[in-house]
Amino acid sequence: MKSLINILDLSVEEIDELIAKANDIIANPDKYREACRYKKLATLFYEPSTRTRLSFEAAMLELGGSVLGFSEANSSSAAKGESVADTARTVSCYADIIAMRHPKEGAPLVAARSASIPVINAGDGGHNHPTQTLTDLLTIYREKGRFNNLTLGFCGDLKFGRTVHSLISAMSRYQGIKFVLISPHELKLPSYVKKDAIKEKGIPYVQTTDLEEVMPDLDILYMTRVQRERFFNEEDYLRLKDSYILDMPKLANAKADLSIMHPLPRVNEISTAVDDDPRACYFRQALNGKYIRMALILKLLEEAGR
């Protein structure tokens, strides 16, 4: 039985398989309407989420399964002090697969070691968010038709942005990739991510504070929110939160086929005027999240023999 905790748990071949399955689901939805009939997904969400939780629920419902769980720690036995390990073991008695989001890094791994059913990490602190990465990969593939020979710009909070860390790790396995890292000095990509995913693999990269300067080079621009919940100091958050706001003038020198991505939610880092530009694909990206999670649920249930 296999769980998904880190995007690197999946080989490139397994990612290709998931993307092919998601594309088949998009093309042939009727084929999958009862694929998870009588199966139950438990959503154990210890911190707030809209897209991730609802896309997991929509994914399971569209596969003909059902959903149970909780959307905040206070409505679970965690409020009484129950450990993640005990919760996972107990929920294994009632469900066929678990999706867990937790503010503490490593909590889904603890759950996976205790559960007798597959566990999907739906985000653990500033660490990993592998299903968002799969969503991003499906979006890149559907927008570009390839993973090789792309220049990806990551803009905003590269220090705490778990979606950025995971996507850089995933894309570093493909050929002809170049990374452009755009952030204030205080929110630069952590050195361990840069070392493991970029430097050790000899991938060319640029680090800058100037978005407009590098805009013409980008095939993909991945915008991120400066996350209030990751800051210890409110003053630092207020000082940095509006560091980069993408608007139409900043896109003046961008490629005609640039793909603008964002894991959402956005606050004000992308002007709503950009939404109508065909290069904006963040709402298509959100929809892709449902399809790739459908593919992942099917894969993990099949591997678990459930």
N, C-alpha and C positions, 0 to 999 in steps of 0.2 A: 504493500500500500504506500502510495506516495502523496505527500502534501506539497504545497507550494509556499515557501517562505521567502525565498530570494529569487529574483529573475534568473540568476545564474544556476539555479536548480534545474533549469530547462536547457537542453542543448539547442544549438541552432536548428537542428533537424526537427526537434519537438516544437520549436516556435513556428517553423514553416508549416508543420502539420496542423497546429492550432489555427494559423491564419487561413490555411486552405479550408479547414472545417468551418470557420466563421464566415468565409466568403460563400461557402455552400449553404449555410443557414440563411444568409441574406438573399441568396438566389432562389432557395427552395424552402421557405418557412414551413409549409404544410408537412413536409417530410419529418419535421422534428416536434410537432405539436404534442405528441404523447411519449416522447423519448424518455422522460423522467416521471412517468405516471406512477403514483404511489410512493415516490421518493420525497424526502423532506430535507430542506436546507435550513440549518440553524444560523441566524445572523447574530453574532455576539459582538455588539458595538459598544465599547466602553468609552467612546468619545463621539461627538457629533459628526454626522455625515449626511449629505443629501444624495449626491450622485452615486457614490459608491454603494451605499446601502440599497437605494432604490433600484439601481441597475442590477445588483445581485438578485433582488427580489423579482424584478421584471424578468430577468433571465430564467430563473427557476420556474416561474409561472408560465412563461411562454414555452417551456419544455414540458408542460403538463404536470409539474410537481407542485409542492406546497412549501410554505415558509413559516417558521416559528423563530422566536428569539426576542432580543431586547435591543433598544436603541440608545440606552445610556446606562452607565454603571449603577446609578442610584436605583434603577428599577430591577436590578438583579441581586443575587445573593452576595455579590462583591461588596454591597453596602453593609453586609453582616460580617465581612472579613473572609469570605471563602476565597481560596486560592484559585488562580487561573488553571492550574493542573487539575484540581478537583472539579471545577466547573466543566472543563473539557471532557473529563472522564464520565461525568454524569450526563452531559448532553449527548455523548456517544450512545447512550441507552435509548435516546428518543429520536435521533436524526440520522441521516445517511452521510451528511457532509456539513462542515462548519466553515463559515466565513467570519473571521475575527479582525476587528480593529481595536487597537489598544494604544494608549499614550506612552507606554513603557516599551522601549526597544527590547526585542527578544521575547516578548510575551507570547506571540503566536508560535514561536519555536518551542517554548515550554508546553503550550497546549498540544502541539503536534506530537510531542514525545509521550504525552499522557493519554491522548484520545485513541480510540480504536477505529476511528473513521478519518477520512482525509480532512486536513485543515488548510484553508486558504488564508494567507496573510492579506488582509484588506487595509494594511497600513499600521506600522508600529513606530510611533514617535517620529523622529527625524531620520529613521533608518531605511526601511524598505517599503515599497508600495508596488509589488510585482504585477498586480492586475491593471494598475494604471499604466505601467510600462507596456504590458501586452496591448492595452487600448491604444497607446501611442504608436506602437509598432504596426498595428493593423491600420491605423490612420495614415502613417507614412507610406505603407504599401499601397493603400487604396488611392492616395493622392499622387504618389510618385511612380508606383509600379516597380520599385526596387528598394534595396537597402544599401547597395554599394554606390560609391562615388557621389557622396552627398556632403555638403558643408552645412553643419547644424550650428545655429546660434542659440545659446541659452542666455536669457536676460532676466535680471532681477535678483531674487534671493537664491543664490547658488550655494549658500552655506547650510541653510536649514531645509532646503527643498528636496525632500526624499524622492519626488518624481524625477528631478534632474539627475540625482545620483544614480538611480536605477536605470534611467534611459541611457546615460553615458556608458554605464557598464555594459548594457545590452548592445548598443551600437558599436562599441569598440571591437566587437568580434567580426565586423564586416570590413571589406576591402575599400580603399579609396576614401575613407572618412576623414573629415577635418572638423575640429571643434572650435567654435568662437565663444569665449566665455565673457559675458558682459555684465558687470555688477559694480556696485560701490566697493571700495576696499574692505569695508567691514563685513561684506556679505559674499566674499570670494569663495570659490569652490574649495572645500576642505583638502588639505594637502594629501591625505590618505586616498581620497578618490582620484585626485590627479595622478598620484604615483601609481596606483594599482591599475586604473582603467585607461590612462593616457600615456604617461611617460614610459612605463615598463613595456608597452606595446609599440612604442615609437610612433605614436599617432601625432601628426602635426596639430598644433593648437595655437590660438591667439588669446591673450587675456587683455581686456580693455575696459575702460569706463565709458566709452563713447559708442553708443548704439548707431548713430547716423553714419559714422565713419565706416563701419563694417557692413552696413545694410546691403550694399550692392553685391557683396560676395555670397550672401546667404541663399541656400535652397529652402531651408526650413528655419523659422524663427519661433522658438519655444519661450513664450512669455510666462512669468510666474508672479504670484502674489507675494508681497512681503508679509509674512505671517505673524500677526500680533501674538498668537498663542505660543510661538517659539521663543519670544523675547523675555528676558528676565527684567528688563528695564524699559518702562513705558516711554521715557525720553528718547532712547535710542530708536524705538519703533517709530515714533512720531517724526523723528528727524529723517529717517530713511524710507518711509512708506511710499513717498511719491517720487522716488529716485528716477523711475523710468515710466513714462506714460506714452503708449503707442497711439499716435493719431495719424490722420491722412498725410499731413505734411512730412512726417518722418518716413513715410512709405514712398515718397516721390522718386527716390533713386533705387527702389527695390526691384528685384526681378519680376517680370510679368507673371511668372509661374511660382513665385514664393508661396510657401504654405505657412500660414500663421496658426500656431497651436497654443493651447493653454489648458492645463488640467482642470481649471475652474475649481472653486468659485473665483471670479474676478471681483476686485473692489473698484479701482479706477485706473488700473494699469493698462487697460485697452479702452480707448474711447469707443462709445457705442456707434459712432460714425463709421468705424471700421467694420462693423458687423455685416454691412451690405456689400462689402468688397468680396468678390469671388475667391480671393486668396485667404479669407478668414475661414478656417475650417474647425474651430473649437466646438461648435455645436454638433457638427458631423462627428467630431471626435467623441463627444459625450454619447452619441447614439452607438458608435462603434464599441463603446464600453460594454453595452448590453450583449452584443453579438459575441465578442471575444470571451466574455464570462460564461455565456451559454456553451461555447466550445470547450472551455476549461472544465466546467462542471461535468460535461459528458466524458471528457478524458479521464478525470480523476475517479469518477464513479466506475467507469469501465475497468480501470487499473486495479481498483479496490475490489472488484468482483461483486459490486452491489447493484 
